[in-house]
């Protein structure tokens, strides 16, 4: 079933932070708006910025992109490199399809990892989700009801929580890969990032937690 996720602009910018890998000659004066004349295999800075915005907008508009996924992208020449994690295979293919349709993109290197199907990982997703978003200090980062997942839906019974993810805005994304958890997204402070990590670590069945949450003035934390 298609699910629509809503994201705040700050969350969008941080969850899909591009790395511009193609070197640009800032002293050159392009003669057209499609390629750097010193290197026809790259875009001009102006067009490159437009492509970045289009890729970000396309990925954030994917209906199957939810709190249990995390997408990133990079640019190398005129190739878009897709990275991150998808809880369902359909998201990986959808991401590639929307990006390769952008005018000016010559190829897509799809490195998105599809997470394994695992009832245990689904239990961890539910547990981490409840522990993080039921915390009073972290309630501002979610638009879903606090009681999500308390009562199973038909989709959840048939295929696990990944088939029936919570809807709405989520600043903290929860990636679970064979019991290992990665927290991505953005929060307002280091204190909030630490609370989220503590809650994830205290969830039964979790083997490790990597805290990749970003916050103002602190970049991102790499903690396990």
C-alpha positions in Angstrom: 0.0 0.0 0.0 1.3 3.4 -0.9 2.1 5.7 2.0 2.7 9.4 1.9 5.4 10.8 4.2 5.5 14.5 5.2 8.8 16.1 5.9 9.8 19.6 7.2 12.2 21.5 5.1 15.0 21.3 7.6 14.6 17.5 7.9 14.6 17.3 4.1 17.9 19.2 3.8 19.6 17.0 6.4 18.3 13.6 5.5 19.2 14.1 1.8 22.5 15.9 2.1 24.4 15.7 -1.2 28.1 15.4 -1.6 29.2 17.1 -4.7 32.0 14.9 -5.8 32.7 16.4 -9.2 35.4 19.2 -9.1 34.3 22.5 -10.6 36.6 25.2 -11.9 35.3 28.4 -10.2 37.5 30.6 -12.4 36.0 29.3 -15.7 33.3 31.1 -17.5 30.8 28.6 -19.1 29.6 29.3 -22.5 26.3 27.5 -22.0 24.1 26.2 -19.2 24.5 22.5 -19.7 28.2 21.6 -19.2 31.5 23.1 -18.0 33.4 23.8 -21.2 36.7 22.8 -19.5 35.1 19.5 -18.6 32.1 18.5 -20.7 31.4 15.5 -18.5 30.3 17.8 -15.6 27.5 20.3 -15.2 28.0 24.0 -14.7 27.6 25.1 -11.0 24.3 26.7 -11.8 22.8 23.6 -13.4 24.4 21.4 -10.8 22.6 23.3 -8.1 19.3 22.9 -10.0 19.9 19.1 -10.4 20.6 18.8 -6.6 17.3 20.5 -5.8 15.4 18.3 -8.3 17.0 15.1 -6.9 16.2 16.1 -3.4 12.6 17.0 -4.2 12.0 13.8 -6.2 13.3 11.6 -3.4 11.4 13.3 -0.7 8.2 13.0 -2.7 8.4 9.2 -2.9 5.3 7.7 -1.3 7.1 4.7 0.0 9.8 6.7 1.8 9.1 6.5 5.5 10.6 6.6 9.0 12.3 3.2 8.6 14.3 4.3 5.5 17.1 6.8 5.0 18.2 8.1 1.6 21.3 10.1 0.6 22.8 11.0 -2.8 26.0 12.2 -4.3 27.0 13.6 -7.7 29.9 12.5 -9.8 30.2 14.0 -13.2 26.7 13.6 -14.6 26.0 10.5 -12.6 23.7 10.5 -9.5 24.9 8.1 -6.8 22.1 6.9 -4.6 22.9 5.7 -1.1 21.3 4.8 2.2 18.8 2.1 3.3 15.4 0.9 2.1 13.2 -1.2 4.2 11.4 -2.5 1.1 12.8 -3.2 -2.4 10.2 -1.0 -4.0 11.8 2.1 -2.6 15.2 1.3 -4.2 13.6 0.9 -7.6 11.3 3.9 -7.2 14.2 6.2 -6.2 16.2 5.2 -9.3 13.3 5.6 -11.6 12.5 9.1 -10.5 16.1 10.3 -10.5 17.0 8.9 -13.9 14.0 10.8 -15.4 15.6 14.2 -14.5 16.8 16.0 -17.6 20.6 16.2 -17.7 21.2 13.1 -15.6 23.1 10.6 -17.8 23.2 7.7 -15.4 22.3 6.5 -11.9 24.5 4.4 -9.7 22.1 2.8 -7.3 23.9 1.8 -4.1 20.8 1.8 -1.8 20.9 -1.2 0.5 17.7 -3.1 0.8 17.3 -4.2 4.4 16.7 -7.9 5.1 13.2 -9.2 5.7 13.3 -10.1 9.4 10.4 -10.5 12.0 13.0 -9.8 14.7 14.0 -6.5 13.0 10.4 -5.6 12.7 10.0 -6.1 16.4 13.0 -3.9 17.0 11.6 -1.2 14.7 8.4 -1.1 16.7 10.3 -1.1 20.0 12.7 1.6 19.1 9.9 3.7 17.5 7.8 3.5 20.7 10.7 4.3 23.0 12.0 7.3 21.1 8.7 8.9 20.2 7.0 8.3 23.5 9.7 10.4 25.2 8.3 13.9 26.1 11.5 15.6 25.0 11.3 13.9 21.5 7.5 14.2 20.9 8.1 17.4 18.9 9.9 15.4 16.2 6.9 13.3 15.2 3.4 13.9 13.9 2.0 10.4 14.4 -0.1 9.3 17.4 1.9 8.2 20.5 0.1 4.8 20.5 1.2 3.7 17.1 1.8 0.0 16.8 -0.1 -0.9 19.9 -2.8 -2.7 17.9 -1.8 -4.7 14.8 -3.3 -3.8 11.4 -4.0 -6.2 8.6 -0.9 -5.1 6.7 1.2 -5.5 9.9 -0.1 -9.0 10.5 0.5 -10.0 6.9 4.0 -8.7 6.5 5.3 -6.9 9.5 5.7 -3.2 10.4 7.6 -2.4 7.3 4.4 -3.1 5.3 2.4 -0.6 7.5 4.8 2.1 8.6 3.6 5.1 10.6 2.5 8.1 8.6 3.5 11.7 8.9 6.5 13.8 9.8 9.4 12.1 11.5 12.7 13.9 12.1 14.4 10.8 13.5 14.6 7.9 11.1 15.2 4.4 12.5 17.2 1.9 10.4 17.4 -1.7 11.6 19.7 -4.2 10.0 19.9 -7.6 11.6 19.5 -6.1 15.1 21.9 -3.2 14.5 20.2 0.3 14.7 21.2 3.5 12.9 19.5 6.7 13.8 19.5 9.3 11.1 17.9 12.7 10.6 18.0 16.0 12.5 17.2 17.2 16.0 17.5 20.5 17.8 20.3 19.7 20.2 22.9 17.2 21.3 20.9 16.4 24.4 18.0 15.3 22.2 20.3 13.1 20.1 21.6 11.5 23.3 18.1 10.8 24.5 17.3 9.1 21.3 20.4 7.0 21.4 19.7 5.9 25.0 16.2 4.9 24.2 17.3 2.9 21.2 20.0 1.2 23.2 17.5 0.2 25.9 15.2 -1.6 23.4 15.3 -5.4 23.8 17.0 -7.2 21.0 19.2 -4.3 19.9 22.8 -5.3 19.3 24.3 -1.9 18.7 23.3 1.7 18.0 25.0 4.1 15.6 23.9 7.7 16.3 24.1 9.6 13.1 21.7 12.4 14.1 22.6 15.9 13.2 22.0 19.0 15.3 22.9 22.7 15.0 26.5 23.4 15.7 27.4 19.8 16.3 27.4 18.1 12.9 26.6 14.5 13.4 27.5 12.1 16.2 29.1 8.7 15.4 28.4 6.7 18.5 27.9 3.0 19.1 
